[in-house]
Amino acid sequence: MGDRQAIPTIGKIETKREHYLPRFFLRHFVDDRGMISYVARAGKNRAVKRARVENVGVQNRLYETACPSGESGDYYFPNYIEKSLSLTEDKLNGELDWFLHAVLGMRPSDRLEDDDLDRLVSFVSIFIPHIVSRSPESVRYATSRAEDVLETMRKLNLGSSEKLKELYRETQSEEEFDETLTFVPEAIAEQISLWVQILPGISKDEKIVRSSSLYNAVEYLRDCSMLVLTTSPGHPFIGINKPVRTVLTGNLATLYYPLSSQVAVILTDDGQHTFEKRSVSCRQLKDFNGVAFNDGNWNLVFCERPDYLNAYSGIEGTSNEQD
């Protein structure tokens, strides 16, 4: 999770703009000029825009909890979540590159070594929950659940500023602490709720982690069958900020998510644990891009070709470029 001592308990944030879609991921949807086209659902006049990836999928102070007892602009554990996510992404970045290289170099008839197959499945099973857990929707969910955390804190006799300071002195004796500051239990509960929702970690050796929503999601996806779809250069998949989930028949569900302009995955909880790769035709690509278009839950769609996004904007041919 990074150097704990480098992050103060209460202080100023270093990074105000926090990305809920990793830049290393968005770079797999850029055009030959390094620009990405996108449409945001928010706003009445949706238009296709073009920007650099650092200006897409970003929100100010998304993971931060304001400290009402400090100076103006103080936050509890400033940028702790942001820095922890960055450490996770150092590994995911390399794994995504390896995944895309591996599947684009495969023929549909190729058989994979068990270790390679496990690595492919493991990456997708971790990456998709990672994207979902860090989204603005997950932040709002965590904030709404902060009252549950606060109730637990009260049961543990940690529902007051003095009790929280007492606990802090015991656990962080080496760190200087301004005794004039006040721990607001409600705000601490909100920050803890964010940690649990976004940074529960992945470890089979920790019982507390086994009950986390992210761990459960990873285990669920690892049990699914995986179909990898590839398309030809110049005919890209439309990217979305969250996977599309569809229930087919009974309890059988599928999850669809593009990982780059040329690669998408479909996960099916059929209990068969199969792996397959298919190349899609232009007609099939249009159908899969239509899956993203017809899903009512997207907040952001993006693509290397702006013309592919005109249906989302409702304004034919509109394109605004941003530096």
Secondary structure, 3 states (H helix, E strand, C coil): CCCHHHCCCEECCCCCEEECCCHHHHHHHCCCCCCEEEEECCCCCCCCEEECHHHCCEEECCCCEECCCCCCCCEECCCHHHHHHHHHHHHHHHHHHHHHHHHHCCCCCCCCCHHHHHHHHHHHHHHHHHHHHCCHHHHHHHHHCHHHHHHHHHHCCCCCHHHHHHHHHHHCCCCCCCCCCCCCHHHHHHHHHHHHHHCCCCCCCCHHHHCCHHHHHHHHHHCCEEEEEECCCCCCCCEECCCEEEECCCCCEEEEEECCCCEEEEEECCCCCCEEEEECCHHHHHHHHHHHHHCCCCCEEEECCHHHHHHHHCCCCCCEECC
